[in-house]
Amino acid sequence: MGANTSLLSSDISDGIDNPSKPNLGDLPESCVALVLSYLEPPEICKLARINRAFRAASSADFIWISKLPSNYHYLVGKLLIDDKKKVGEKEIFARLTRPMPFDAGNKEFWVDKTTGGVCVSVSSKALTITGITDRRYWNQIPSDETRFRTVSYLKQTWWLEVDGDVEFRFPAGTYSLSFKLRLGKVIKKHGRPICSTEDVHGWDAKPVEFKLATSTGQHAVSKRFLKTTGNWEYHRVGDFIVDDSNIPTRVTFSLTQIDCTHTKGGLSIDSVLICPCN
């Protein structure tokens, strides 16, 4: 080994009476924890595997408090973590990164593992869709591609109107809202899933209009033609700003194409995603 012995090497002795060379396990736990506090959570978890000192240091509460959202106590309340004093901040962070359903399971929130930002997803089942109960025009299709297990599928309509809302105490910051859509639907052919586009029509005649509004008076409108078939796409509606994380922000949103001069069809609606712009 000689002079090439690395600090990453395990504890060894280079002679009968000589002490082992220094390694990472000799670093004070407080110093290791301070270094880890500057890293992102995935990097911290990787370094925790190096040795016992790094593993112990990675559990320091002050590291994870800086990674948690500013209003994480509110999020902890929604998770119903009643034994807060028994659960360290690292465990709280881990629990918050798992999707947590609310509003009858049709909405979910979670904390992004890398940025620590709060994301919210709204299922198509939580949206108000004109004509959704008429099976001549709409179907709820089981799907393994969505976290909510079903997507709303439009076979054909003259009047497309989709509305939704969510009220949540977002941490202060700037957020983006997008609709997750696809032209086409998945079917089984010869036992394999393929995307059928036989119902897709009418989207090149007029653009779809997307809107959002917040309880704080912010608005955004965007229009675009739906063109790509076969793949899920996030169609960004716009951004909004949250200044006070202690006050719930209500966000309403919509997707419309109400030009009745032509029919349109073959549209799958998965969900609406709200996430930090970063």
Secondary structure in CASP SS format (residue, H / E / C, confidence):
PFRMAT SS
TARGET T0000
AUTHOR 0000-0000-0000
METHOD secondary structure of the structure
MODEL  1
M C 1.00
G H 1.00
A H 1.00
N H 1.00
T C 1.00
S C 1.00
L C 1.00
L C 1.00
S C 1.00
S C 1.00
D C 1.00
I C 1.00
S C 1.00
D C 1.00
G C 1.00
I C 1.00
D C 1.00
N C 1.00
P C 1.00
S C 1.00
K C 1.00
P C 1.00
N C 1.00
L H 1.00
G H 1.00
D H 1.00
L C 1.00
P C 1.00
E H 1.00
S H 1.00
C H 1.00
V H 1.00
A H 1.00
L H 1.00
V H 1.00
L H 1.00
S C 1.00
Y C 1.00
L C 1.00
E C 1.00
P H 1.00
P H 1.00
E H 1.00
I H 1.00
C H 1.00
K H 1.00
L H 1.00
A C 1.00
R C 1.00
I C 1.00
N C 1.00
R H 1.00
A H 1.00
F H 1.00
R H 1.00
A H 1.00
A H 1.00
S C 1.00
S C 1.00
A C 1.00
D H 1.00
F H 1.00
I H 1.00
W H 1.00
I H 1.00
S C 1.00
K C 1.00
L C 1.00
P C 1.00
S C 1.00
N C 1.00
Y H 1.00
H H 1.00
Y H 1.00
L H 1.00
V H 1.00
G H 1.00
K H 1.00
L H 1.00
L C 1.00
I C 1.00
D C 1.00
D C 1.00
K H 1.00
K H 1.00
K H 1.00
V C 1.00
G C 1.00
E H 1.00
K H 1.00
E H 1.00
I H 1.00
F H 1.00
A H 1.00
R H 1.00
L H 1.00
T C 1.00
R C 1.00
P C 1.00
M E 1.00
P E 1.00
F E 1.00
D C 1.00
A C 1.00
G C 1.00
N C 1.00
K E 1.00
E E 1.00
F E 1.00
W E 1.00
V E 1.00
D C 1.00
K C 1.00
T C 1.00
T C 1.00
G C 1.00
G C 1.00
V E 1.00
C E 1.00
V E 1.00
S E 1.00
V E 1.00
S E 1.00
S H 1.00
K H 1.00
A H 1.00
L C 1.00
T E 1.00
I E 1.00
T C 1.00
G C 1.00
I C 1.00
T C 1.00
D C 1.00
R C 1.00
R C 1.00
Y C 1.00
W E 1.00
N E 1.00
Q E 1.00
I E 1.00
P E 1.00
S C 1.00
D C 1.00
E C 1.00
T C 1.00
R C 1.00
F C 1.00
R C 1.00
T E 1.00
V E 1.00
S E 1.00
Y E 1.00
L E 1.00
K C 1.00
Q C 1.00
T E 1.00
W C 1.00
W C 1.00
L E 1.00
E E 1.00
V E 1.00
D E 1.00
G E 1.00
D E 1.00
V E 1.00
E E 1.00
F E 1.00
R C 1.00
F C 1.00
P C 1.00
A C 1.00
G E 1.00
T E 1.00
Y E 1.00
S E 1.00
L E 1.00
S E 1.00
F E 1.00
K E 1.00
L E 1.00
R E 1.00
L E 1.00
G C 1.00
K E 1.00
V E 1.00
I E 1.00
K E 1.00
K E 1.00
H C 1.00
G C 1.00
R E 1.00
P E 1.00
I E 1.00
C E 1.00
S E 1.00
T C 1.00
E C 1.00
D C 1.00
V C 1.00
H E 1.00
G C 1.00
W C 1.00
D C 1.00
A C 1.00
K C 1.00
P C 1.00
V E 1.00
E E 1.00
F E 1.00
K E 1.00
L E 1.00
A E 1.00
T E 1.00
S C 1.00
T C 1.00
G C 1.00
Q C 1.00
H E 1.00
A E 1.00
V E 1.00
S E 1.00
K E 1.00
R E 1.00
F C 1.00
L C 1.00
K C 1.00
T C 1.00
T E 1.00
G C 1.00
N C 1.00
W C 1.00
E E 1.00
Y E 1.00
H E 1.00
R E 1.00
V E 1.00
G E 1.00
D E 1.00
F E 1.00
I E 1.00
V E 1.00
D C 1.00
D C 1.00
S C 1.00
N C 1.00
I C 1.00
P C 1.00
T E 1.00
R E 1.00
V E 1.00
T E 1.00
F E 1.00
S E 1.00
L E 1.00
T E 1.00
Q E 1.00
I C 1.00
D C 1.00
C C 1.00
T C 1.00
H C 1.00
T C 1.00
K E 1.00
G E 1.00
G C 1.00
L E 1.00
S E 1.00
I E 1.00
D E 1.00
S E 1.00
V E 1.00
L E 1.00
I E 1.00
C E 1.00
P E 1.00
C C 1.00
N C 1.00
END
